[in-house]
Each structure stands twice: as C-alpha cells, then as structure tokens.
Amino acid sequence: MTQEGNFALVTGGSRGIGKAIVHTFLKEGFTVFFTGTSRETVDAAMHDFSEYKEKAIGKVCDVTEAAHVNALAEDIKVHGRLNVLVNNAGVFVPDTFAEGDASVLRKLMEINVFGTYAVSQAVLPLLLKTKQSHIFNTCSIAGQKAYPNGCSYSVSKFAMDGLGKSMRLELMDKGVRVTNVYPGATYTDSWASSDLPKSRFMQADDVAKSILNAYNINEFSDVEEIVIRPILGDI
C-alpha cells in the first residue's frame, strides 16, 4: 500500500531504532521528518537517506526545549497534515536507587517523558485533522519490568507507558490511534561493544516493521501494545 502524500515525524530518528523507523516509512512512500540532537548526527542520517531526496527532512531538535519543539511543529504545519508520530527520542543512563543522584532521574524524565508530552501536544492539532493518524511511543521493556542498574530509566519508561495509555483513553473517540511499543535489547551502536553475538539481539528493522504493520491495519482497530523481545529472552 503506497503512502505517497502522507507524513510522519520520528523523534530521535538519526540513529538506532529511530533511524530504522525513518527508513521503513520512507520506503513506504511517506515524507518523514526526523530529529536528532546534533547537526552531525542529523547530517549523517540525511546522507544515508539521500536516495529519498526531499522526502527525508532532518531537523536538529532538543525535545526538552520548548522553542525547538514549537519550531518543529511549525515546520510540519506548513504541510497541513501528520499521519504518524513516533515518540522515539530518549536516553539511557545506568544508575541505582541506593547510590543514585536525583539529577539523573530528572534528566531522564525531562527527555523520555516530558519530551514525549511536549512533542505530542505540539503536533496534536495536525493529528486530529488527519484521517487515520497514529501515535507510537517507544516505551521499552524497561517500562514493564524494572532492570538492575537502570532505576531512573525504568521509572521514566514506566511514566512514559502511563502517558501513552492516557493518550489512548483521551484520543480513541477522536480518530487518533495510540500504540505503546516495548522493545527488548536491540542491536544498535549502544550495544556494539558488547561481548554478546549480534544474533543474541533483536534487529532495529524488526521493531520498525512491527510499527508499520500496526499502522497499516484497518482504521477501526488499534494495536494498543507491541511487545517484542529477542528470541532467547531479555539480556
């Protein structure tokens, strides 16, 4: 099914899972806005997407900065519609509760939760006016099950899970579908130095394909949750 004329926004789309999501939607014919926090990562991704020419639109955006988020929303509003929002921008910092620093929790909440909240609110008017629009929130398995040495990350992802479920409840009668996505360990740059073989991880493309499949179902249905783990279980 061609998606020519449709628009997607993927935050945190210059690397890792986000980059795979951008690529998957570009291949389907979408025009895709994607964000990264530095000009270097955005430009590198734009180079990799060069075959799609003007359909790949990279933006430097810190989702914790209101001015950045508002400017991003204004750029998209020029096109008059937004079919898909993927809230993928996020950060992981290892810590424990007993020895942790509250500043780490604040940082992760600002990016993972408040960033998702701000971007979603900013583009909601476009989603509401677009037929069959869809919000995806990358929550992580850590948003369902706490992990050792990941206290603040798990707290932020549990909060993101609750935010997504609240979105779903409020938007279901307005034609906006909402899906929370819970990927397990996925092979990206952050795992490249691991001693484990690549086959022990999920592939970013599989997460991206799962999101696209959920978007493509009948408009009167909603895949509320996508849980995807390595075949041998969590790492």
N, C-alpha and C positions, 0 to 999 in steps of 0.2 A: 504494500500500500504506500503510494508516494505521499510525501508530506510537503510538497512544494507549496510555498506561501505560508507555512507555519513557522512559529518562532519558539525557541527555547532559551532559557537562561540557566546556566550551570555555574554556581559559585564554587570557588576552589577548583576550577576546571583546567588549570595549566599543568597539573601533574597528577600522577597516580590514578585512583579510581575516577576522579572527576574528569581527567583527560580522556579516559576510555569512554566515559559517558558522552562527552562532547563529540568524539569521533563517531560513535554509534549513531547519534542523532544527525550528524552531518551526512553520513552515508544514506540515511533515510530521506534526505532532501530538505531537512529543516535548515533555516538560518539560525545559527547558535551564537548567542552572546555568552562569553565565559569570562571569569575573573581570576586574577592571581594577585598576590600582594606585592610583587615587584615587577618592574619593567622587563628585567632579564628573563624571568620565567614565562611571562606573557609573550614576549617576542620569540622565545624558543618554541613555544607551542604554536604560535602563528606560522612559524617556518614549517613545522611538521604538518600543519593543515593547509599548506599553500595550494594544494590541488583543488581545494574548495573555494578558493578566491574570496569573493566578498561575502560568502555565506558564513565564514568564521570571523567573529568580531571579538577580539580580545580587549579587555579593559582592566586596568590596574585599579583595584578596589579593596580597601580595608573595611570589612563588614562591621567593624566596631566604630567606624567614623561616619556620623550622620551625613556629612557633606558628600562623602564618597557614594554612599548608598543613594542619596537623593539624586546625584548627578547620573548614576547608573540608571535609575528609574526613568529619568527624563529622556535619556538616550533611547530607551526602549519604547517610550510612549510615542515617539515620532512615527513608529510603525503601526501604532493603533491596535496591537493585539499581542497577547502572550499565551501560547498554548501550554507550555510546560515550564515549571520552575523546579530545579533540583538544588536544594539546600545542601551543598556538599562541603562548603568551607568549614574547616575545623583544624584543631591542633591537639596533639597528644604530648603530655609532659608526665613522666613517671614520678610518682610520689606515694607516700603512705600517710595515713591519718595520724599515727602516733608521732611521727617525726616530720610531718609536713609543715608547709608555710601557707597560711591562708591566701597569700598573694597569688599562689599558683591556682587555687580554686577560683579566685576572682577572674584571673586571666582566661581560664578555660570556659567559665560561664559567660564572659563577655563575648568570646569568639563563637563558641559552639551553640550557645542558647540565645543570647541577646542579638547576635549577628543574624541568626535564622529568623528571629522575631522581626527585626528591623527590615530585612530584605523582603520578607513575605508581606509585611504591611505596606511597604512602598510600592510593590507591583500588584497588590490585590485588586485595585480598580481595573487593571488590564485583564487580569484573570477572570474577573466577574463578567466582563463584557464579551469574553471569547467563548465560543461554543466548545464544549468538551475540553476544558482546561484541567490541569492536573498538577498538584504539588507533591514532590518527593522529598523526604527528609532522611538524610543518611545518618542514622542513629547509632549504628554499631551493635554488635553482640554485647558489648560492654554496657549498653543501655538496658539489657535484660538480666545480665548476670555480672556481678562485681568481680574484678580480677585482682590478684595480688600486685602490689606496686603500681596500682592505677586508680587510686582513691578519687582524686579530683576529676579525672577523665570519666570514670563511671558515674560520678554524681552529675556531671554536666550532660552526659548522654542519657541518663535516666530522666533528667529535666527536659531534654530535647524530645524524648519519647512522649512525655506528658503534653508538651506543647503541640506536637503533631496530632495527638489524639483529640486535643481541644479544637484544633483547626478542623479536623474531620467532623466533629459534632456540630460546629457552627456553620460549616460551609456545605454540608450534604444537601440541603434544600435549595442551594443557590447554584447548583450545577458545577461546582468545583470539587473534583475528587482529590483525596489526600491519601498518600501511602507512606508509611514509615518503613525504612529499609535497614536491615540489621546484618551487615556483612561480618563474617568472621575474618580470620587472618588472610589478607590478600597480598599477593606478591607485588610490592611497589618498591620505590627507592629506599623507604624506611626499613625494609627487610633485606635489602641486597647484601648487607654484611653478615647476615645470619649464617650459621653453620648448617642449617637445615636445607635439604634439596628444594629446588623450586617446585617440584611435584607435591611437596607437603602443603603448599598454599593454594588458595583459590587464585584464579586469574581475574584481573580487573575487568576484562571484556565480559566475563560471565555475569558480573554484577550489572554492568551496563545493559547487557541483553535482557536481563530479568526486568529491569526498569522499563525498557522499551516494550517488552511483551505486556507488562501491566498497563501501559498507556494504550496499547492497541486493542484491548478488549472492548466489548460492547459498551457504549457510553452510559448505559443504565446500570452498569455494575462497577464495583470498586474493589480492587485488591488492596485491602487495608494494611496488610503487613507482608513484607518479603524477608524471610529468614534464610540465609544462605551461608553454609559453613564448608570448610574443607572436608573431603570425604572421610578422612581419618579423625575428624573431630577438631576441637579447638586446640590452639597451641598455647 
